[in-house]
Amino acid sequence: MIRLLLADDEDLLRGALAALLALEDDLAVVAEAATSTDAVRLALEHRPDIAVLDLEMPPTDGLRAAEEIRAARQDIHVVIVTRHARPAVLRRALAAGVRGFVPKTTPAARLAEILRDIAAGRRYVDPDIAASALTEDDCPLSERELEVLRAARTGASVAEIAAQVHLAQGTVRNYLSAAMSKLGATTRHAAAHHAWQQGWI
């Protein structure tokens, strides 16, 4: 039996997927989570064979949850399911040890097949996402600009960002301004959201 954790903040979708996967003789959903925090907690508590995580989950996201799960338990395989499949997100996911990267449009029966493959030690990356990853433009932002945008994404003030990244407030403002200019964004929150959508942070 392949034991699964399902994590998605959309209750209806998560419940429907759980019901469909439960119809498979060799799959069992042992836990469900609606937040990235609960996904990590329940993964460590229930120790499923595979954690199936939605990319867009509060308060952080599925990729951060995947990193935390993998850091604590290497034996739990992680599959990311996403509606917005950005190539840079794929690269970050693979670097974090994620075994599968699947669009939300995948039928439940096909997902069941993918989960069996992953349980057997294989990987699965959606072919369209893989193809676009090979042609994506590089990120125009520096590591420091990405760092301050990552902190800005939480809604933190300039002072809070400065404390978090150990820089002076004026320096943080400069990095935020440079990032906004490069991305054509009018606010730091818009710039951070754009960078997150592209998978850069």
LOKOLLUM-363734 format. One record per residue (C-alpha): y, x, z; residue in three letters. Coordinates in nm, 2 decimals. Layout:
+--------+--------+--------+-----+
!  north !   east !     up !  aa !
+--------+--------+--------+-----+
!      Y !      X !      Z ! ALA !
...
+--------+--------+--------+-----+
//
This chain:
+--------+--------+--------+-----+
!  north !   east !     up !  aa !
+--------+--------+--------+-----+
!   0.00 !   0.00 !   0.00 ! MET !
!   0.35 !   0.13 !  -0.10 ! ILE !
!   0.59 !   0.05 !   0.18 ! ARG !
!   0.95 !  -0.02 !   0.07 ! LEU !
!   1.30 !  -0.05 !   0.23 ! LEU !
!   1.54 !  -0.26 !   0.03 ! LEU !
!   1.91 !  -0.21 !   0.08 ! ALA !
!   2.18 !  -0.41 !  -0.09 ! ASP !
!   2.49 !  -0.58 !   0.05 ! ASP !
!   2.44 !  -0.89 !  -0.18 ! GLU !
!   2.20 !  -1.10 !   0.03 ! ASP !
!   2.09 !  -1.32 !  -0.25 ! LEU !
!   2.00 !  -1.03 !  -0.48 ! LEU !
!   1.82 !  -0.84 !  -0.21 ! ARG !
!   1.62 !  -1.15 !  -0.10 ! GLY !
!   1.52 !  -1.23 !  -0.46 ! ALA !
!   1.41 !  -0.88 !  -0.52 ! LEU !
!   1.21 !  -0.87 !  -0.20 ! ALA !
!   1.04 !  -1.20 !  -0.29 ! ALA !
!   0.95 !  -1.07 !  -0.64 ! LEU !
!   0.82 !  -0.73 !  -0.52 ! LEU !
!   0.61 !  -0.91 !  -0.25 ! ALA !
!   0.41 !  -1.07 !  -0.53 ! LEU !
!   0.27 !  -0.73 !  -0.62 ! GLU !
!  -0.06 !  -0.65 !  -0.44 ! ASP !
!   0.03 !  -0.29 !  -0.37 ! ASP !
!   0.39 !  -0.32 !  -0.26 ! LEU !
!   0.52 !  -0.43 !   0.08 ! ALA !
!   0.88 !  -0.47 !   0.19 ! VAL !
!   0.89 !  -0.35 !   0.55 ! VAL !
!   1.27 !  -0.36 !   0.60 ! ALA !
!   1.59 !  -0.49 !   0.45 ! GLU !
!   1.95 !  -0.37 !   0.50 ! ALA !
!   2.29 !  -0.49 !   0.40 ! ALA !
!   2.49 !  -0.17 !   0.47 ! THR !
!   2.45 !   0.20 !   0.41 ! SER !
!   2.45 !   0.26 !   0.78 ! THR !
!   2.16 !   0.01 !   0.84 ! ASP !
!   1.98 !   0.16 !   0.54 ! ALA !
!   1.97 !   0.50 !   0.71 ! VAL !
!   1.88 !   0.36 !   1.05 ! ARG !
!   1.60 !   0.14 !   0.92 ! LEU !
!   1.46 !   0.41 !   0.70 ! ALA !
!   1.43 !   0.64 !   1.00 ! LEU !
!   1.29 !   0.36 !   1.21 ! GLU !
!   1.03 !   0.22 !   0.96 ! HIS !
!   0.96 !   0.53 !   0.76 ! ARG !
!   0.89 !   0.36 !   0.43 ! PRO !
!   0.74 !   0.54 !   0.13 ! ASP !
!   1.04 !   0.45 !  -0.08 ! ILE !
!   1.40 !   0.35 !   0.00 ! ALA !
!   1.55 !   0.14 !  -0.28 ! VAL !
!   1.93 !   0.16 !  -0.23 ! LEU !
!   2.21 !  -0.01 !  -0.40 ! ASP !
!   2.48 !   0.24 !  -0.50 ! LEU !
!   2.77 !   0.01 !  -0.40 ! GLU !
!   2.72 !  -0.06 !  -0.03 ! MET !
!   2.97 !  -0.05 !   0.25 ! PRO !
!   3.08 !   0.13 !   0.45 ! PRO !
!   3.01 !   0.45 !   0.25 ! THR !
!   2.77 !   0.40 !  -0.05 ! ASP !
!   2.40 !   0.43 !  -0.14 ! GLY !
!   2.43 !   0.79 !  -0.24 ! LEU !
!   2.56 !   0.90 !   0.09 ! ARG !
!   2.28 !   0.70 !   0.26 ! ALA !
!   2.03 !   0.87 !   0.03 ! ALA !
!   2.17 !   1.21 !   0.14 ! GLU !
!   2.14 !   1.12 !   0.51 ! GLU !
!   1.79 !   0.98 !   0.47 ! ILE !
!   1.67 !   1.29 !   0.27 ! ARG !
!   1.83 !   1.52 !   0.52 ! ALA !
!   1.63 !   1.36 !   0.80 ! ALA !
!   1.31 !   1.28 !   0.63 ! ARG !
!   1.20 !   1.47 !   0.32 ! GLN !
!   0.89 !   1.24 !   0.29 ! ASP !
!   1.09 !   0.93 !   0.21 ! ILE !
!   1.15 !   0.89 !  -0.17 ! HIS !
!   1.48 !   0.74 !  -0.27 ! VAL !
!   1.56 !   0.52 !  -0.57 ! VAL !
!   1.92 !   0.43 !  -0.65 ! ILE !
!   1.99 !   0.09 !  -0.81 ! VAL !
!   2.33 !   0.05 !  -0.97 ! THR !
!   2.54 !  -0.19 !  -1.17 ! ARG !
!   2.78 !   0.09 !  -1.28 ! HIS !
!   2.57 !   0.39 !  -1.39 ! ALA !
!   2.81 !   0.68 !  -1.42 ! ARG !
!   2.66 !   1.01 !  -1.54 ! PRO !
!   2.83 !   1.21 !  -1.26 ! ALA !
!   2.67 !   0.98 !  -1.00 ! VAL !
!   2.33 !   1.06 !  -1.16 ! LEU !
!   2.39 !   1.43 !  -1.13 ! ARG !
!   2.49 !   1.40 !  -0.76 ! ARG !
!   2.19 !   1.17 !  -0.70 ! ALA !
!   1.95 !   1.42 !  -0.85 ! LEU !
!   2.11 !   1.71 !  -0.65 ! ALA !
!   2.05 !   1.50 !  -0.34 ! ALA !
!   1.68 !   1.47 !  -0.42 ! GLY !
!   1.69 !   1.11 !  -0.54 ! VAL !
!   1.36 !   1.04 !  -0.73 ! ARG !
!   1.47 !   0.73 !  -0.93 ! GLY !
!   1.79 !   0.60 !  -1.09 ! PHE !
!   1.77 !   0.25 !  -1.22 ! VAL !
!   2.02 !  -0.01 !  -1.35 ! PRO !
!   2.04 !  -0.35 !  -1.18 ! LYS !
!   1.94 !  -0.51 !  -1.51 ! THR !
!   1.59 !  -0.37 !  -1.47 ! THR !
!   1.33 !  -0.66 !  -1.45 ! PRO !
!   1.14 !  -0.67 !  -1.12 ! ALA !
!   0.80 !  -0.61 !  -1.29 ! ALA !
!   0.94 !  -0.29 !  -1.45 ! ARG !
!   1.09 !  -0.18 !  -1.12 ! LEU !
!   0.75 !  -0.23 !  -0.96 ! ALA !
!   0.60 !   0.01 !  -1.23 ! GLU !
!   0.87 !   0.26 !  -1.16 ! ILE !
!   0.81 !   0.25 !  -0.79 ! LEU !
!   0.44 !   0.31 !  -0.84 ! ARG !
!   0.53 !   0.62 !  -1.05 ! ASP !
!   0.77 !   0.75 !  -0.79 ! ILE !
!   0.51 !   0.69 !  -0.51 ! ALA !
!   0.27 !   0.90 !  -0.72 ! ALA !
!   0.52 !   1.19 !  -0.72 ! GLY !
!   0.70 !   1.13 !  -1.05 ! ARG !
!   1.07 !   1.07 !  -1.13 ! ARG !
!   1.24 !   0.80 !  -1.32 ! TYR !
!   1.59 !   0.81 !  -1.48 ! VAL !
!   1.71 !   0.53 !  -1.70 ! ASP !
!   1.72 !   0.67 !  -2.06 ! PRO !
!   2.06 !   0.53 !  -2.14 ! ASP !
!   2.21 !   0.69 !  -1.82 ! ILE !
!   2.04 !   1.02 !  -1.90 ! ALA !
!   2.17 !   1.02 !  -2.25 ! ALA !
!   2.53 !   0.95 !  -2.14 ! SER !
!   2.51 !   1.22 !  -1.88 ! ALA !
!   2.47 !   1.48 !  -2.15 ! LEU !
!   2.79 !   1.38 !  -2.32 ! THR !
!   3.02 !   1.31 !  -2.03 ! GLU !
!   3.35 !   1.48 !  -2.00 ! ASP !
!   3.39 !   1.73 !  -1.71 ! ASP !
!   3.59 !   1.63 !  -1.41 ! CYS !
!   3.96 !   1.74 !  -1.44 ! PRO !
!   4.00 !   1.76 !  -1.06 ! LEU !
!   3.97 !   2.07 !  -0.84 ! SER !
!   3.74 !   2.08 !  -0.54 ! GLU !
!   4.03 !   2.04 !  -0.30 ! ARG !
!   4.17 !   1.74 !  -0.50 ! GLU !
!   3.83 !   1.58 !  -0.48 ! LEU !
!   3.81 !   1.66 !  -0.11 ! GLU !
!   4.13 !   1.48 !  -0.03 ! VAL !
!   4.05 !   1.19 !  -0.26 ! LEU !
!   3.71 !   1.15 !  -0.08 ! ARG !
!   3.90 !   1.12 !   0.25 ! ALA !
!   4.16 !   0.89 !   0.10 ! ALA !
!   3.89 !   0.65 !  -0.02 ! ARG !
!   3.84 !   0.53 !   0.34 ! THR !
!   4.20 !   0.42 !   0.35 ! GLY !
!   4.30 !   0.71 !   0.58 ! ALA !
!   4.67 !   0.80 !   0.62 ! SER !
!   4.80 !   1.14 !   0.50 ! VAL !
!   4.80 !   1.26 !   0.86 ! ALA !
!   4.43 !   1.15 !   0.91 ! GLU !
!   4.33 !   1.31 !   0.58 ! ILE !
!   4.51 !   1.63 !   0.68 ! ALA !
!   4.32 !   1.64 !   1.01 ! ALA !
!   3.99 !   1.57 !   0.84 ! GLN !
!   4.02 !   1.84 !   0.57 ! VAL !
!   4.20 !   2.09 !   0.79 ! HIS !
!   4.52 !   2.12 !   0.58 ! LEU !
!   4.89 !   2.06 !   0.64 ! ALA !
!   5.02 !   1.72 !   0.55 ! GLN !
!   5.25 !   1.86 !   0.29 ! GLY !
!   4.96 !   2.03 !   0.12 ! THR !
!   4.75 !   1.71 !   0.13 ! VAL !
!   5.04 !   1.53 !  -0.04 ! ARG !
!   5.06 !   1.79 !  -0.31 ! ASN !
!   4.68 !   1.77 !  -0.38 ! TYR !
!   4.70 !   1.38 !  -0.38 ! LEU !
!   5.00 !   1.39 !  -0.62 ! SER !
!   4.83 !   1.63 !  -0.85 ! ALA !
!   4.51 !   1.42 !  -0.86 ! ALA !
!   4.71 !   1.10 !  -0.92 ! MET !
!   4.90 !   1.27 !  -1.21 ! SER !
!   4.58 !   1.40 !  -1.37 ! LYS !
!   4.41 !   1.05 !  -1.34 ! LEU !
!   4.72 !   0.85 !  -1.44 ! GLY !
!   4.70 !   0.66 !  -1.11 ! ALA !
!   5.00 !   0.51 !  -0.93 ! THR !
!   4.85 !   0.53 !  -0.58 ! THR !
!   4.62 !   0.76 !  -0.40 ! ARG !
!   4.38 !   0.47 !  -0.34 ! HIS !
!   4.37 !   0.40 !  -0.71 ! ALA !
!   4.30 !   0.76 !  -0.78 ! ALA !
!   4.03 !   0.77 !  -0.52 ! ALA !
!   3.87 !   0.46 !  -0.66 ! HIS !
!   3.88 !   0.60 !  -1.01 ! HIS !
!   3.72 !   0.92 !  -0.90 ! ALA !
!   3.45 !   0.73 !  -0.71 ! TRP !
!   3.38 !   0.51 !  -1.02 ! GLN !
!   3.33 !   0.82 !  -1.23 ! GLN !
!   3.09 !   0.96 !  -0.97 ! GLY !
!   3.31 !   1.26 !  -0.89 ! TRP !
!   3.33 !   1.18 !  -0.52 ! ILE !
+--------+--------+--------+-----+
//
